[in-house]
Amino acid sequence: MAYKTAATTATVQLVALRQLDPATRALCDTLRREAGRCWSDLVQAHVAAREQGVWLAEADLNAQTKGSR
């Protein structure tokens, strides 16, 4: 099975979050951890599928997390 390729252009902007009140900082930290956990779960699902020779579609990845978080 061949890998899919596509030409893309992306722009990334880093924004420093300074002088946030403690509640907002705690929320940002929680959201950052959750995003990292979701990413790790999707990578693990991808690796497991590739070991079986399957390429996951976007719908498959959406189903991995839908409703559980």
C-alpha positions as a Markdown table, in Angstrom:
| # | Residue | x | y | z |
|---|---|---|---|---|
| 1 | Met | 0.0 | 0.0 | 0.0 |
| 2 | Ala | 1.5 | 3.3 | -1.1 |
| 3 | Tyr | 1.6 | 6.4 | 1.2 |
| 4 | Lys | -0.6 | 9.3 | 0.2 |
| 5 | Thr | 1.1 | 12.6 | -0.5 |
| 6 | Ala | -0.2 | 16.1 | -1.0 |
| 7 | Ala | 1.4 | 19.5 | -1.4 |
| 8 | Thr | 0.4 | 21.8 | 1.4 |
| 9 | Thr | 1.3 | 25.1 | 2.8 |
| 10 | Ala | 1.1 | 25.7 | 6.5 |
| 11 | Thr | 1.7 | 28.8 | 8.7 |
| 12 | Val | 2.3 | 28.4 | 12.4 |
| 13 | Gln | 2.2 | 31.2 | 14.8 |
| 14 | Leu | 3.2 | 30.8 | 18.5 |
| 15 | Val | 1.4 | 33.0 | 20.9 |
| 16 | Ala | 2.8 | 33.6 | 24.4 |
| 17 | Leu | 0.1 | 33.4 | 27.1 |
| 18 | Arg | 1.5 | 35.7 | 29.7 |
| 19 | Gln | -0.1 | 37.2 | 32.8 |
| 20 | Leu | -3.1 | 34.9 | 32.8 |
| 21 | Asp | -5.2 | 34.6 | 35.9 |
| 22 | Pro | -4.8 | 31.2 | 37.7 |
| 23 | Ala | -8.1 | 29.8 | 36.5 |
| 24 | Thr | -7.4 | 30.5 | 32.9 |
| 25 | Arg | -3.9 | 29.2 | 33.1 |
| 26 | Ala | -5.2 | 26.0 | 34.7 |
| 27 | Leu | -7.7 | 25.6 | 31.9 |
| 28 | Cys | -5.0 | 26.1 | 29.2 |
| 29 | Asp | -2.8 | 23.5 | 30.9 |
| 30 | Thr | -5.7 | 21.0 | 31.0 |
| 31 | Leu | -6.5 | 21.6 | 27.4 |
| 32 | Arg | -2.9 | 21.2 | 26.4 |
| 33 | Arg | -2.6 | 17.9 | 28.2 |
| 34 | Glu | -5.9 | 16.7 | 26.6 |
| 35 | Ala | -4.7 | 17.6 | 23.1 |
| 36 | Gly | -1.5 | 15.7 | 23.7 |
| 37 | Arg | -3.3 | 12.7 | 25.0 |
| 38 | Cys | -5.7 | 12.7 | 22.0 |
| 39 | Trp | -2.7 | 13.0 | 19.6 |
| 40 | Ser | -1.0 | 10.1 | 21.3 |
| 41 | Asp | -4.1 | 7.9 | 21.1 |
| 42 | Leu | -4.5 | 8.7 | 17.4 |
| 43 | Val | -0.8 | 7.9 | 16.7 |
| 44 | Gln | -1.2 | 4.6 | 18.6 |
| 45 | Ala | -4.3 | 3.7 | 16.6 |
| 46 | His | -2.5 | 4.5 | 13.4 |
| 47 | Val | 0.5 | 2.4 | 14.3 |
| 48 | Ala | -1.7 | -0.6 | 15.2 |
| 49 | Ala | -3.6 | -0.3 | 12.0 |
| 50 | Arg | -0.4 | 0.0 | 9.9 |
| 51 | Glu | 0.9 | -3.2 | 11.6 |
| 52 | Gln | -2.2 | -4.9 | 10.1 |
| 53 | Gly | -1.6 | -3.3 | 6.7 |
| 54 | Val | -4.5 | -0.9 | 7.0 |
| 55 | Trp | -4.5 | 2.8 | 6.3 |
| 56 | Leu | -7.0 | 4.6 | 8.5 |
| 57 | Ala | -9.3 | 7.1 | 6.8 |
| 58 | Glu | -10.3 | 10.4 | 8.5 |
| 59 | Ala | -13.7 | 8.8 | 9.4 |
| 60 | Asp | -11.8 | 6.0 | 11.2 |
| 61 | Leu | -9.7 | 8.4 | 13.2 |
| 62 | Asn | -12.8 | 10.5 | 14.1 |
| 63 | Ala | -14.5 | 7.3 | 15.3 |
| 64 | Gln | -11.5 | 6.6 | 17.6 |
| 65 | Thr | -12.3 | 9.7 | 19.7 |
| 66 | Lys | -16.0 | 10.6 | 19.0 |
| 67 | Gly | -18.0 | 10.8 | 22.2 |
| 68 | Ser | -15.4 | 9.5 | 24.5 |
| 69 | Arg | -13.8 | 12.8 | 25.4 |
